[in-house]
Amino acid sequence: METVKVDCPICKAELSLKATKAPKFNTALRILGYIIAAPSVFAMLMGLVTITGIIGSAVGGEEQSVVNAFDKVGLIIIAFSLLGGLIGFILMKKRKIFKCLECEFIVGST
């Protein structure tokens, strides 16, 4: 990240605003984001194993309907895991801000 310094509008200190990143949400929501995102990655891998493992062992005939059922379950697991991972990632995001080194004032959060 580039080091950008600007004058503070509150304390009038020259070149005291430093570009930095700060959490978008409070600590409890960020912890919840990690709790949601970590199992989502594991569940996506399990969904892929379900799809590829069952397809590899299929011979045909009567077992084909079982394979199709497990394929659908694997795809549903992957879809819900992607949604959970997205929600977890959003909760863990950081925002770009300018923070004064003198008075700790925060400007221009995006």
N, C-alpha and C positions, 0 to 999 in steps of 0.2 A: 504494500500500500504506500502510495506517495505521502510524503510528509508535507502537509499544507498547513500553514499558520495564518491566522487572520486576527485582526484587532477585536477585542471583546467589547460588545455594546453596553455591558453592565458596569464593569469595573474600569473600563477605558484603558486597560493594559495593552500595550502594543504587541502584536504577533503572539498572543497568548492562547488563542483558540487552536487546538490541535485536532486533526481529523482522526477519529478512532471508531471502534465498533463497540456496541453495548447490546446486551440481551434485549430482545423485543418484548419478552414476557417475564413475569416474576419467577423466582426460583422454583416454586411449587409446580408451576406449569411446565417449566423446562425439565424438571425431574420426571413429570408425567410423560413428556415427549420422549425421553430416553426409555422409559418403561414401555411405551407403546411401540417405538421403532425397533428396539432390539429383538423382541420375539417375532416381529413381522418379517424380518430377514430370515430367521430360522424357519418360519412357516412357509415362506416362498420356496426355500430349498426343499422342504418336505413335500410341497405340492409338486415340484419338478420330479422328485424321486418317485412320487406316486404315479405320475403320468408315464415316465420313462421306464420304471421298473415293471409295471403291469404290461405295458406294450411289448417289452422285450420277452416276457414269459408267455405271451398269448400264442396259442397253437391254432385256434379257430373253432368253429362249431358252436357248441353250447357256451363255451367260455368267452366267446366274443361279446355277449351281452354284459357279462361281468366286467370285462375290460372297458366297454363303453361307459358303464356306470362309474368306474374308478377314474376314468378320464374326466368326466364331468365334475366329480368331487374334487379332483386335483385342480381343475381350472377355477372352481369356486374358491378353493383355499387360496390360490394365487391372487385372485381378484380382491378378496377381502384383505389379504396381506399387503397388497399394493396400496389400498386405501388407508390401512392403518399406518403404513410406513410414511405415506404422504402427510397424514395428520401429525405424526410424531416429528417429521422433519420441519413442518411449519412451526411447531411449538419450540423447536430448538434454534430457530433462526436468530440472527443478530441484525441490528440496524446500524446504518452509518450515521454518526453524529459528529458535531464539533463540541469539544469540551474545553472550558477555560482552565488553564493551568494555575491561575491565581485564585479565582473565586469559585471554581467547580461548577460554573453555570453551563448548561447544555443548550446548544442552539441547533436548529435545522435537522431534526430527526426525520428520516425517510423510511 
